């Protein structure tokens, strides 16, 4: 874990630290029973997640998408590459057959929002698939995944901030972003990082 805060609200259990989980910045920024017990921090985060989830879900879509995002298309871009925008799916989204490249169009403030009614899944099929790649100024701080149920990451790399209604599982991924599940008006959230996966999670900074 690099530069991250970990917390639960209203629950109390965080397991797996220390060891075998490692917080590389050494701040012990874990808010749960047996760690830092300042309940206000995770409670505020829980309420902020609900606001962020609803805000992302309420954005007006600029394009509709379906199925495997590595096969998505946008005028003027190769298959699997998307420009900034708000992308809406009425069901589930995945990244499996190839990679998804987010092209910032030369603007470091470009924003990508993905809205899906159900699950998000990334799957590693060979060495070069199931990943999110950034190019031309795209920033992980400005990528948002609003997930209607659960997210499961199995690719080698993923970028962005996940707001999931139910749960998030991170398997063997290098994840630059934030993994936030549940909220004061959402489902009972859970974030799972299997110990055998060797996942690396880095906070991208920003707001």
PyMOL commands that place a pseudoatom at each C-alpha (Angstrom):
pseudoatom trace, name=CA, resn=UNK, resi=1, chain=A, elem=C, hetatm=0, pos=[0.000, 0.000, 0.000]
pseudoatom trace, name=CA, resn=UNK, resi=2, chain=A, elem=C, hetatm=0, pos=[1.527, 3.328, -1.077]
pseudoatom trace, name=CA, resn=UNK, resi=3, chain=A, elem=C, hetatm=0, pos=[0.263, 6.601, 0.473]
pseudoatom trace, name=CA, resn=UNK, resi=4, chain=A, elem=C, hetatm=0, pos=[-3.141, 5.102, 1.274]
pseudoatom trace, name=CA, resn=UNK, resi=5, chain=A, elem=C, hetatm=0, pos=[-5.750, 5.351, 3.986]
pseudoatom trace, name=CA, resn=UNK, resi=6, chain=A, elem=C, hetatm=0, pos=[-7.701, 2.233, 4.894]
pseudoatom trace, name=CA, resn=UNK, resi=7, chain=A, elem=C, hetatm=0, pos=[-10.890, 2.361, 6.897]
pseudoatom trace, name=CA, resn=UNK, resi=8, chain=A, elem=C, hetatm=0, pos=[-14.277, 0.816, 7.583]
pseudoatom trace, name=CA, resn=UNK, resi=9, chain=A, elem=C, hetatm=0, pos=[-17.555, 2.386, 8.687]
pseudoatom trace, name=CA, resn=UNK, resi=10, chain=A, elem=C, hetatm=0, pos=[-19.784, 1.331, 10.360]
pseudoatom trace, name=CA, resn=UNK, resi=11, chain=A, elem=C, hetatm=0, pos=[-17.838, -1.977, 10.619]
pseudoatom trace, name=CA, resn=UNK, resi=12, chain=A, elem=C, hetatm=0, pos=[-14.711, -2.451, 12.732]
pseudoatom trace, name=CA, resn=UNK, resi=13, chain=A, elem=C, hetatm=0, pos=[-12.596, -5.168, 11.083]
pseudoatom trace, name=CA, resn=UNK, resi=14, chain=A, elem=C, hetatm=0, pos=[-9.559, -4.732, 8.861]
pseudoatom trace, name=CA, resn=UNK, resi=15, chain=A, elem=C, hetatm=0, pos=[-7.428, -7.870, 8.558]
pseudoatom trace, name=CA, resn=UNK, resi=16, chain=A, elem=C, hetatm=0, pos=[-4.099, -8.707, 6.924]
pseudoatom trace, name=CA, resn=UNK, resi=17, chain=A, elem=C, hetatm=0, pos=[-1.860, -5.913, 8.309]
pseudoatom trace, name=CA, resn=UNK, resi=18, chain=A, elem=C, hetatm=0, pos=[1.000, -6.003, 9.577]
pseudoatom trace, name=CA, resn=UNK, resi=19, chain=A, elem=C, hetatm=0, pos=[2.468, -8.380, 8.073]
pseudoatom trace, name=CA, resn=UNK, resi=20, chain=A, elem=C, hetatm=0, pos=[1.661, -9.775, 5.499]
pseudoatom trace, name=CA, resn=UNK, resi=21, chain=A, elem=C, hetatm=0, pos=[0.113, -6.545, 4.190]
pseudoatom trace, name=CA, resn=UNK, resi=22, chain=A, elem=C, hetatm=0, pos=[2.525, -3.622, 4.032]
pseudoatom trace, name=CA, resn=UNK, resi=23, chain=A, elem=C, hetatm=0, pos=[1.863, 0.099, 4.270]
pseudoatom trace, name=CA, resn=UNK, resi=24, chain=A, elem=C, hetatm=0, pos=[4.997, 1.497, 2.605]
pseudoatom trace, name=CA, resn=UNK, resi=25, chain=A, elem=C, hetatm=0, pos=[4.619, 5.081, 3.794]
pseudoatom trace, name=CA, resn=UNK, resi=26, chain=A, elem=C, hetatm=0, pos=[4.744, 3.980, 7.443]
pseudoatom trace, name=CA, resn=UNK, resi=27, chain=A, elem=C, hetatm=0, pos=[1.932, 6.215, 8.636]
pseudoatom trace, name=CA, resn=UNK, resi=28, chain=A, elem=C, hetatm=0, pos=[-0.220, 3.396, 10.066]
pseudoatom trace, name=CA, resn=UNK, resi=29, chain=A, elem=C, hetatm=0, pos=[-3.172, 5.062, 8.338]
pseudoatom trace, name=CA, resn=UNK, resi=30, chain=A, elem=C, hetatm=0, pos=[-5.633, 2.285, 9.105]
pseudoatom trace, name=CA, resn=UNK, resi=31, chain=A, elem=C, hetatm=0, pos=[-8.924, 3.243, 10.727]
pseudoatom trace, name=CA, resn=UNK, resi=32, chain=A, elem=C, hetatm=0, pos=[-10.408, 0.193, 12.447]
pseudoatom trace, name=CA, resn=UNK, resi=33, chain=A, elem=C, hetatm=0, pos=[-10.482, -1.684, 15.735]
pseudoatom trace, name=CA, resn=UNK, resi=34, chain=A, elem=C, hetatm=0, pos=[-6.906, -2.401, 16.839]
pseudoatom trace, name=CA, resn=UNK, resi=35, chain=A, elem=C, hetatm=0, pos=[-5.455, 0.393, 14.715]
pseudoatom trace, name=CA, resn=UNK, resi=36, chain=A, elem=C, hetatm=0, pos=[-6.464, 4.063, 14.654]
pseudoatom trace, name=CA, resn=UNK, resi=37, chain=A, elem=C, hetatm=0, pos=[-9.914, 4.217, 16.268]
pseudoatom trace, name=CA, resn=UNK, resi=38, chain=A, elem=C, hetatm=0, pos=[-10.870, 7.761, 15.226]
pseudoatom trace, name=CA, resn=UNK, resi=39, chain=A, elem=C, hetatm=0, pos=[-14.336, 6.855, 13.931]
pseudoatom trace, name=CA, resn=UNK, resi=40, chain=A, elem=C, hetatm=0, pos=[-14.930, 10.276, 12.376]
pseudoatom trace, name=CA, resn=UNK, resi=41, chain=A, elem=C, hetatm=0, pos=[-12.447, 9.701, 9.549]
pseudoatom trace, name=CA, resn=UNK, resi=42, chain=A, elem=C, hetatm=0, pos=[-14.034, 6.574, 8.002]
pseudoatom trace, name=CA, resn=UNK, resi=43, chain=A, elem=C, hetatm=0, pos=[-17.541, 7.889, 8.715]
pseudoatom trace, name=CA, resn=UNK, resi=44, chain=A, elem=C, hetatm=0, pos=[-16.796, 11.070, 6.780]
pseudoatom trace, name=CA, resn=UNK, resi=45, chain=A, elem=C, hetatm=0, pos=[-15.325, 8.973, 3.975]
pseudoatom trace, name=CA, resn=UNK, resi=46, chain=A, elem=C, hetatm=0, pos=[-18.438, 6.784, 3.924]
pseudoatom trace, name=CA, resn=UNK, resi=47, chain=A, elem=C, hetatm=0, pos=[-20.689, 9.816, 3.519]
pseudoatom trace, name=CA, resn=UNK, resi=48, chain=A, elem=C, hetatm=0, pos=[-18.382, 11.313, 0.883]
pseudoatom trace, name=CA, resn=UNK, resi=49, chain=A, elem=C, hetatm=0, pos=[-18.496, 8.038, -1.058]
pseudoatom trace, name=CA, resn=UNK, resi=50, chain=A, elem=C, hetatm=0, pos=[-22.287, 8.165, -1.206]
pseudoatom trace, name=CA, resn=UNK, resi=51, chain=A, elem=C, hetatm=0, pos=[-22.103, 11.713, -2.569]
pseudoatom trace, name=CA, resn=UNK, resi=52, chain=A, elem=C, hetatm=0, pos=[-19.413, 10.782, -5.103]
pseudoatom trace, name=CA, resn=UNK, resi=53, chain=A, elem=C, hetatm=0, pos=[-21.296, 7.663, -6.231]
pseudoatom trace, name=CA, resn=UNK, resi=54, chain=A, elem=C, hetatm=0, pos=[-24.532, 9.575, -6.771]
pseudoatom trace, name=CA, resn=UNK, resi=55, chain=A, elem=C, hetatm=0, pos=[-22.758, 12.456, -8.501]
pseudoatom trace, name=CA, resn=UNK, resi=56, chain=A, elem=C, hetatm=0, pos=[-20.988, 10.115, -10.923]
pseudoatom trace, name=CA, resn=UNK, resi=57, chain=A, elem=C, hetatm=0, pos=[-24.208, 8.196, -11.576]
pseudoatom trace, name=CA, resn=UNK, resi=58, chain=A, elem=C, hetatm=0, pos=[-26.066, 11.422, -12.300]
pseudoatom trace, name=CA, resn=UNK, resi=59, chain=A, elem=C, hetatm=0, pos=[-23.689, 12.782, -14.931]
pseudoatom trace, name=CA, resn=UNK, resi=60, chain=A, elem=C, hetatm=0, pos=[-25.174, 13.052, -18.420]
pseudoatom trace, name=CA, resn=UNK, resi=61, chain=A, elem=C, hetatm=0, pos=[-23.684, 10.389, -20.680]
pseudoatom trace, name=CA, resn=UNK, resi=62, chain=A, elem=C, hetatm=0, pos=[-21.803, 11.454, -23.793]
pseudoatom trace, name=CA, resn=UNK, resi=63, chain=A, elem=C, hetatm=0, pos=[-21.703, 7.902, -25.192]
pseudoatom trace, name=CA, resn=UNK, resi=64, chain=A, elem=C, hetatm=0, pos=[-23.090, 4.450, -24.475]
pseudoatom trace, name=CA, resn=UNK, resi=65, chain=A, elem=C, hetatm=0, pos=[-20.872, 1.385, -24.120]
pseudoatom trace, name=CA, resn=UNK, resi=66, chain=A, elem=C, hetatm=0, pos=[-21.472, -2.315, -23.598]
pseudoatom trace, name=CA, resn=UNK, resi=67, chain=A, elem=C, hetatm=0, pos=[-19.542, -5.478, -22.883]
pseudoatom trace, name=CA, resn=UNK, resi=68, chain=A, elem=C, hetatm=0, pos=[-15.762, -5.522, -23.289]
pseudoatom trace, name=CA, resn=UNK, resi=69, chain=A, elem=C, hetatm=0, pos=[-14.296, -2.012, -23.231]
pseudoatom trace, name=CA, resn=UNK, resi=70, chain=A, elem=C, hetatm=0, pos=[-11.146, -3.238, -24.969]
pseudoatom trace, name=CA, resn=UNK, resi=71, chain=A, elem=C, hetatm=0, pos=[-13.350, -3.600, -28.049]
pseudoatom trace, name=CA, resn=UNK, resi=72, chain=A, elem=C, hetatm=0, pos=[-15.056, -0.209, -27.681]
pseudoatom trace, name=CA, resn=UNK, resi=73, chain=A, elem=C, hetatm=0, pos=[-14.760, 2.353, -30.442]
pseudoatom trace, name=CA, resn=UNK, resi=74, chain=A, elem=C, hetatm=0, pos=[-14.955, 6.126, -30.749]
pseudoatom trace, name=CA, resn=UNK, resi=75, chain=A, elem=C, hetatm=0, pos=[-14.734, 8.197, -33.967]
pseudoatom trace, name=CA, resn=UNK, resi=76, chain=A, elem=C, hetatm=0, pos=[-11.149, 9.066, -34.818]
pseudoatom trace, name=CA, resn=UNK, resi=77, chain=A, elem=C, hetatm=0, pos=[-9.600, 6.591, -32.387]
pseudoatom trace, name=CA, resn=UNK, resi=78, chain=A, elem=C, hetatm=0, pos=[-8.452, 2.982, -32.794]
pseudoatom trace, name=CA, resn=UNK, resi=79, chain=A, elem=C, hetatm=0, pos=[-10.488, 0.157, -31.276]
pseudoatom trace, name=CA, resn=UNK, resi=80, chain=A, elem=C, hetatm=0, pos=[-9.974, -0.016, -27.524]
pseudoatom trace, name=CA, resn=UNK, resi=81, chain=A, elem=C, hetatm=0, pos=[-9.069, 3.669, -27.177]
pseudoatom trace, name=CA, resn=UNK, resi=82, chain=A, elem=C, hetatm=0, pos=[-11.496, 6.217, -25.740]
pseudoatom trace, name=CA, resn=UNK, resi=83, chain=A, elem=C, hetatm=0, pos=[-11.259, 10.020, -25.404]
pseudoatom trace, name=CA, resn=UNK, resi=84, chain=A, elem=C, hetatm=0, pos=[-12.515, 11.949, -22.342]
pseudoatom trace, name=CA, resn=UNK, resi=85, chain=A, elem=C, hetatm=0, pos=[-16.236, 11.620, -21.719]
pseudoatom trace, name=CA, resn=UNK, resi=86, chain=A, elem=C, hetatm=0, pos=[-19.039, 10.044, -19.713]
pseudoatom trace, name=CA, resn=UNK, resi=87, chain=A, elem=C, hetatm=0, pos=[-19.639, 6.458, -20.792]
pseudoatom trace, name=CA, resn=UNK, resi=88, chain=A, elem=C, hetatm=0, pos=[-22.830, 4.692, -19.750]
pseudoatom trace, name=CA, resn=UNK, resi=89, chain=A, elem=C, hetatm=0, pos=[-23.720, 0.988, -19.720]
pseudoatom trace, name=CA, resn=UNK, resi=90, chain=A, elem=C, hetatm=0, pos=[-27.127, -0.445, -18.830]
pseudoatom trace, name=CA, resn=UNK, resi=91, chain=A, elem=C, hetatm=0, pos=[-25.514, -3.699, -17.684]
pseudoatom trace, name=CA, resn=UNK, resi=92, chain=A, elem=C, hetatm=0, pos=[-21.960, -4.918, -16.934]
pseudoatom trace, name=CA, resn=UNK, resi=93, chain=A, elem=C, hetatm=0, pos=[-18.594, -3.822, -18.317]
pseudoatom trace, name=CA, resn=UNK, resi=94, chain=A, elem=C, hetatm=0, pos=[-15.360, -5.748, -18.675]
pseudoatom trace, name=CA, resn=UNK, resi=95, chain=A, elem=C, hetatm=0, pos=[-11.816, -5.463, -20.001]
pseudoatom trace, name=CA, resn=UNK, resi=96, chain=A, elem=C, hetatm=0, pos=[-10.735, -8.864, -21.257]
pseudoatom trace, name=CA, resn=UNK, resi=97, chain=A, elem=C, hetatm=0, pos=[-9.887, -9.484, -24.922]
pseudoatom trace, name=CA, resn=UNK, resi=98, chain=A, elem=C, hetatm=0, pos=[-7.395, -6.614, -25.055]
pseudoatom trace, name=CA, resn=UNK, resi=99, chain=A, elem=C, hetatm=0, pos=[-6.496, -3.427, -23.211]
pseudoatom trace, name=CA, resn=UNK, resi=100, chain=A, elem=C, hetatm=0, pos=[-8.468, -0.224, -22.695]
pseudoatom trace, name=CA, resn=UNK, resi=101, chain=A, elem=C, hetatm=0, pos=[-6.464, 2.902, -23.489]
pseudoatom trace, name=CA, resn=UNK, resi=102, chain=A, elem=C, hetatm=0, pos=[-7.714, 6.241, -22.184]
pseudoatom trace, name=CA, resn=UNK, resi=103, chain=A, elem=C, hetatm=0, pos=[-6.484, 9.143, -24.317]
pseudoatom trace, name=CA, resn=UNK, resi=104, chain=A, elem=C, hetatm=0, pos=[-6.437, 12.483, -22.516]
pseudoatom trace, name=CA, resn=UNK, resi=105, chain=A, elem=C, hetatm=0, pos=[-6.331, 14.448, -25.790]
pseudoatom trace, name=CA, resn=UNK, resi=106, chain=A, elem=C, hetatm=0, pos=[-3.407, 16.491, -24.481]
pseudoatom trace, name=CA, resn=UNK, resi=107, chain=A, elem=C, hetatm=0, pos=[-5.363, 17.822, -21.498]
pseudoatom trace, name=CA, resn=UNK, resi=108, chain=A, elem=C, hetatm=0, pos=[-4.095, 16.892, -18.026]
pseudoatom trace, name=CA, resn=UNK, resi=109, chain=A, elem=C, hetatm=0, pos=[-7.524, 17.862, -16.621]
pseudoatom trace, name=CA, resn=UNK, resi=110, chain=A, elem=C, hetatm=0, pos=[-9.474, 15.575, -18.943]
pseudoatom trace, name=CA, resn=UNK, resi=111, chain=A, elem=C, hetatm=0, pos=[-12.140, 13.510, -17.159]
pseudoatom trace, name=CA, resn=UNK, resi=112, chain=A, elem=C, hetatm=0, pos=[-13.343, 9.973, -17.807]
pseudoatom trace, name=CA, resn=UNK, resi=113, chain=A, elem=C, hetatm=0, pos=[-16.479, 8.640, -16.094]
pseudoatom trace, name=CA, resn=UNK, resi=114, chain=A, elem=C, hetatm=0, pos=[-17.762, 5.108, -16.573]
pseudoatom trace, name=CA, resn=UNK, resi=115, chain=A, elem=C, hetatm=0, pos=[-21.284, 4.374, -15.351]
pseudoatom trace, name=CA, resn=UNK, resi=116, chain=A, elem=C, hetatm=0, pos=[-22.481, 0.770, -15.201]
pseudoatom trace, name=CA, resn=UNK, resi=117, chain=A, elem=C, hetatm=0, pos=[-25.669, -0.713, -13.804]
pseudoatom trace, name=CA, resn=UNK, resi=118, chain=A, elem=C, hetatm=0, pos=[-24.003, -3.936, -12.714]
pseudoatom trace, name=CA, resn=UNK, resi=119, chain=A, elem=C, hetatm=0, pos=[-20.456, -5.348, -12.473]
pseudoatom trace, name=CA, resn=UNK, resi=120, chain=A, elem=C, hetatm=0, pos=[-16.984, -4.307, -13.608]
pseudoatom trace, name=CA, resn=UNK, resi=121, chain=A, elem=C, hetatm=0, pos=[-14.501, -7.105, -14.350]
pseudoatom trace, name=CA, resn=UNK, resi=122, chain=A, elem=C, hetatm=0, pos=[-10.960, -7.027, -15.712]
pseudoatom trace, name=CA, resn=UNK, resi=123, chain=A, elem=C, hetatm=0, pos=[-9.410, -10.333, -16.777]
pseudoatom trace, name=CA, resn=UNK, resi=124, chain=A, elem=C, hetatm=0, pos=[-5.809, -11.173, -17.642]
pseudoatom trace, name=CA, resn=UNK, resi=125, chain=A, elem=C, hetatm=0, pos=[-5.852, -13.250, -20.832]
pseudoatom trace, name=CA, resn=UNK, resi=126, chain=A, elem=C, hetatm=0, pos=[-2.195, -13.527, -21.743]
pseudoatom trace, name=CA, resn=UNK, resi=127, chain=A, elem=C, hetatm=0, pos=[0.445, -10.893, -21.073]
pseudoatom trace, name=CA, resn=UNK, resi=128, chain=A, elem=C, hetatm=0, pos=[-1.227, -8.027, -22.920]
pseudoatom trace, name=CA, resn=UNK, resi=129, chain=A, elem=C, hetatm=0, pos=[-4.891, -7.903, -22.030]
pseudoatom trace, name=CA, resn=UNK, resi=130, chain=A, elem=C, hetatm=0, pos=[-7.226, -6.843, -19.266]
pseudoatom trace, name=CA, resn=UNK, resi=131, chain=A, elem=C, hetatm=0, pos=[-5.350, -3.640, -18.498]
pseudoatom trace, name=CA, resn=UNK, resi=132, chain=A, elem=C, hetatm=0, pos=[-6.174, 0.070, -18.346]
pseudoatom trace, name=CA, resn=UNK, resi=133, chain=A, elem=C, hetatm=0, pos=[-3.512, 2.165, -20.078]
pseudoatom trace, name=CA, resn=UNK, resi=134, chain=A, elem=C, hetatm=0, pos=[-3.154, 5.957, -20.050]
pseudoatom trace, name=CA, resn=UNK, resi=135, chain=A, elem=C, hetatm=0, pos=[-1.820, 8.183, -22.807]
pseudoatom trace, name=CA, resn=UNK, resi=136, chain=A, elem=C, hetatm=0, pos=[-1.684, 11.800, -23.973]
pseudoatom trace, name=CA, resn=UNK, resi=137, chain=A, elem=C, hetatm=0, pos=[-2.208, 13.433, -20.575]
pseudoatom trace, name=CA, resn=UNK, resi=138, chain=A, elem=C, hetatm=0, pos=[-4.845, 11.165, -19.025]
pseudoatom trace, name=CA, resn=UNK, resi=139, chain=A, elem=C, hetatm=0, pos=[-4.549, 11.171, -15.222]
pseudoatom trace, name=CA, resn=UNK, resi=140, chain=A, elem=C, hetatm=0, pos=[-5.710, 8.476, -12.774]
pseudoatom trace, name=CA, resn=UNK, resi=141, chain=A, elem=C, hetatm=0, pos=[-6.996, 11.276, -10.521]
pseudoatom trace, name=CA, resn=UNK, resi=142, chain=A, elem=C, hetatm=0, pos=[-9.652, 12.112, -13.113]
pseudoatom trace, name=CA, resn=UNK, resi=143, chain=A, elem=C, hetatm=0, pos=[-10.914, 8.616, -13.935]
pseudoatom trace, name=CA, resn=UNK, resi=144, chain=A, elem=C, hetatm=0, pos=[-14.076, 7.427, -12.179]
pseudoatom trace, name=CA, resn=UNK, resi=145, chain=A, elem=C, hetatm=0, pos=[-15.773, 4.030, -12.252]
pseudoatom trace, name=CA, resn=UNK, resi=146, chain=A, elem=C, hetatm=0, pos=[-19.326, 4.078, -10.861]
pseudoatom trace, name=CA, resn=UNK, resi=147, chain=A, elem=C, hetatm=0, pos=[-20.170, 0.400, -10.393]
pseudoatom trace, name=CA, resn=UNK, resi=148, chain=A, elem=C, hetatm=0, pos=[-23.768, -0.664, -9.752]
pseudoatom trace, name=CA, resn=UNK, resi=149, chain=A, elem=C, hetatm=0, pos=[-22.784, -3.813, -7.867]
pseudoatom trace, name=CA, resn=UNK, resi=150, chain=A, elem=C, hetatm=0, pos=[-19.274, -5.310, -7.582]
pseudoatom trace, name=CA, resn=UNK, resi=151, chain=A, elem=C, hetatm=0, pos=[-15.873, -4.772, -9.201]
pseudoatom trace, name=CA, resn=UNK, resi=152, chain=A, elem=C, hetatm=0, pos=[-13.282, -7.529, -9.677]
pseudoatom trace, name=CA, resn=UNK, resi=153, chain=A, elem=C, hetatm=0, pos=[-9.823, -6.628, -10.976]
pseudoatom trace, name=CA, resn=UNK, resi=154, chain=A, elem=C, hetatm=0, pos=[-7.667, -9.370, -12.477]
pseudoatom trace, name=CA, resn=UNK, resi=155, chain=A, elem=C, hetatm=0, pos=[-5.589, -7.498, -15.041]
pseudoatom trace, name=CA, resn=UNK, resi=156, chain=A, elem=C, hetatm=0, pos=[-2.004, -6.381, -14.521]
pseudoatom trace, name=CA, resn=UNK, resi=157, chain=A, elem=C, hetatm=0, pos=[-2.704, -2.652, -14.280]
pseudoatom trace, name=CA, resn=UNK, resi=158, chain=A, elem=C, hetatm=0, pos=[-5.704, -0.494, -13.468]
pseudoatom trace, name=CA, resn=UNK, resi=159, chain=A, elem=C, hetatm=0, pos=[-6.170, 3.249, -13.056]
pseudoatom trace, name=CA, resn=UNK, resi=160, chain=A, elem=C, hetatm=0, pos=[-8.931, 5.337, -11.546]
pseudoatom trace, name=CA, resn=UNK, resi=161, chain=A, elem=C, hetatm=0, pos=[-11.281, 5.716, -8.632]
pseudoatom trace, name=CA, resn=UNK, resi=162, chain=A, elem=C, hetatm=0, pos=[-13.807, 2.925, -8.117]
pseudoatom trace, name=CA, resn=UNK, resi=163, chain=A, elem=C, hetatm=0, pos=[-17.114, 3.778, -6.427]
pseudoatom trace, name=CA, resn=UNK, resi=164, chain=A, elem=C, hetatm=0, pos=[-18.849, 0.412, -6.001]
pseudoatom trace, name=CA, resn=UNK, resi=165, chain=A, elem=C, hetatm=0, pos=[-22.296, -0.159, -4.544]
pseudoatom trace, name=CA, resn=UNK, resi=166, chain=A, elem=C, hetatm=0, pos=[-21.416, -3.544, -3.052]
pseudoatom trace, name=CA, resn=UNK, resi=167, chain=A, elem=C, hetatm=0, pos=[-17.808, -4.764, -3.137]
pseudoatom trace, name=CA, resn=UNK, resi=168, chain=A, elem=C, hetatm=0, pos=[-14.377, -4.637, -4.770]
pseudoatom trace, name=CA, resn=UNK, resi=169, chain=A, elem=C, hetatm=0, pos=[-11.871, -7.489, -5.158]
pseudoatom trace, name=CA, resn=UNK, resi=170, chain=A, elem=C, hetatm=0, pos=[-8.325, -6.719, -6.302]
pseudoatom trace, name=CA, resn=UNK, resi=171, chain=A, elem=C, hetatm=0, pos=[-6.405, -9.740, -7.605]
pseudoatom trace, name=CA, resn=UNK, resi=172, chain=A, elem=C, hetatm=0, pos=[-2.710, -9.504, -8.551]
pseudoatom trace, name=CA, resn=UNK, resi=173, chain=A, elem=C, hetatm=0, pos=[-3.069, -5.998, -9.923]
pseudoatom trace, name=CA, resn=UNK, resi=174, chain=A, elem=C, hetatm=0, pos=[-1.009, -2.834, -9.905]
pseudoatom trace, name=CA, resn=UNK, resi=175, chain=A, elem=C, hetatm=0, pos=[-3.791, -0.428, -9.032]
pseudoatom trace, name=CA, resn=UNK, resi=176, chain=A, elem=C, hetatm=0, pos=[-3.302, 3.342, -9.055]
pseudoatom trace, name=CA, resn=UNK, resi=177, chain=A, elem=C, hetatm=0, pos=[-6.428, 4.917, -7.644]
pseudoatom trace, name=CA, resn=UNK, resi=178, chain=A, elem=C, hetatm=0, pos=[-8.955, 4.525, -4.858]
pseudoatom trace, name=CA, resn=UNK, resi=179, chain=A, elem=C, hetatm=0, pos=[-11.128, 1.505, -4.076]
pseudoatom trace, name=CA, resn=UNK, resi=180, chain=A, elem=C, hetatm=0, pos=[-14.305, 2.574, -2.246]
pseudoatom trace, name=CA, resn=UNK, resi=181, chain=A, elem=C, hetatm=0, pos=[-17.274, 0.289, -1.680]
pseudoatom trace, name=CA, resn=UNK, resi=182, chain=A, elem=C, hetatm=0, pos=[-20.595, 0.854, 0.067]
pseudoatom trace, name=CA, resn=UNK, resi=183, chain=A, elem=C, hetatm=0, pos=[-21.650, 4.103, 1.666]
pseudoatom trace, name=CA, resn=UNK, resi=184, chain=A, elem=C, hetatm=0, pos=[-24.141, 5.616, 4.065]
pseudoatom trace, name=CA, resn=UNK, resi=185, chain=A, elem=C, hetatm=0, pos=[-26.971, 5.109, 1.559]
pseudoatom trace, name=CA, resn=UNK, resi=186, chain=A, elem=C, hetatm=0, pos=[-25.415, 2.296, -0.488]
pseudoatom trace, name=CA, resn=UNK, resi=187, chain=A, elem=C, hetatm=0, pos=[-24.831, -1.419, 0.096]
pseudoatom trace, name=CA, resn=UNK, resi=188, chain=A, elem=C, hetatm=0, pos=[-22.695, -3.103, 2.755]
pseudoatom trace, name=CA, resn=UNK, resi=189, chain=A, elem=C, hetatm=0, pos=[-19.319, -2.463, 1.154]
pseudoatom trace, name=CA, resn=UNK, resi=190, chain=A, elem=C, hetatm=0, pos=[-16.256, -4.709, 1.278]
pseudoatom trace, name=CA, resn=UNK, resi=191, chain=A, elem=C, hetatm=0, pos=[-12.835, -4.393, -0.331]
pseudoatom trace, name=CA, resn=UNK, resi=192, chain=A, elem=C, hetatm=0, pos=[-10.868, -7.647, -0.609]
pseudoatom trace, name=CA, resn=UNK, resi=193, chain=A, elem=C, hetatm=0, pos=[-7.199, -8.013, -1.568]
pseudoatom trace, name=CA, resn=UNK, resi=194, chain=A, elem=C, hetatm=0, pos=[-6.255, -11.728, -1.569]
pseudoatom trace, name=CA, resn=UNK, resi=195, chain=A, elem=C, hetatm=0, pos=[-2.896, -12.240, 0.152]
pseudoatom trace, name=CA, resn=UNK, resi=196, chain=A, elem=C, hetatm=0, pos=[-1.581, -14.515, -2.607]
pseudoatom trace, name=CA, resn=UNK, resi=197, chain=A, elem=C, hetatm=0, pos=[-2.231, -11.909, -5.266]
pseudoatom trace, name=CA, resn=UNK, resi=198, chain=A, elem=C, hetatm=0, pos=[0.731, -9.624, -4.652]
pseudoatom trace, name=CA, resn=UNK, resi=199, chain=A, elem=C, hetatm=0, pos=[-1.299, -6.520, -5.480]
pseudoatom trace, name=CA, resn=UNK, resi=200, chain=A, elem=C, hetatm=0, pos=[0.295, -3.060, -5.381]
pseudoatom trace, name=CA, resn=UNK, resi=201, chain=A, elem=C, hetatm=0, pos=[-2.073, -0.184, -4.616]
pseudoatom trace, name=CA, resn=UNK, resi=202, chain=A, elem=C, hetatm=0, pos=[-1.020, 3.456, -4.929]
pseudoatom trace, name=CA, resn=UNK, resi=203, chain=A, elem=C, hetatm=0, pos=[-3.001, 6.586, -4.121]
pseudoatom trace, name=CA, resn=UNK, resi=204, chain=A, elem=C, hetatm=0, pos=[-2.697, 8.875, -7.168]
pseudoatom trace, name=CA, resn=UNK, resi=205, chain=A, elem=C, hetatm=0, pos=[-3.057, 12.052, -5.111]
pseudoatom trace, name=CA, resn=UNK, resi=206, chain=A, elem=C, hetatm=0, pos=[-5.440, 14.819, -6.103]
pseudoatom trace, name=CA, resn=UNK, resi=207, chain=A, elem=C, hetatm=0, pos=[-8.854, 15.404, -4.568]
for i in range(1, 207): cmd.bond("trace and resi %d" % i, "trace and resi %d" % (i + 1))
show_as sticks, trace
zoom trace
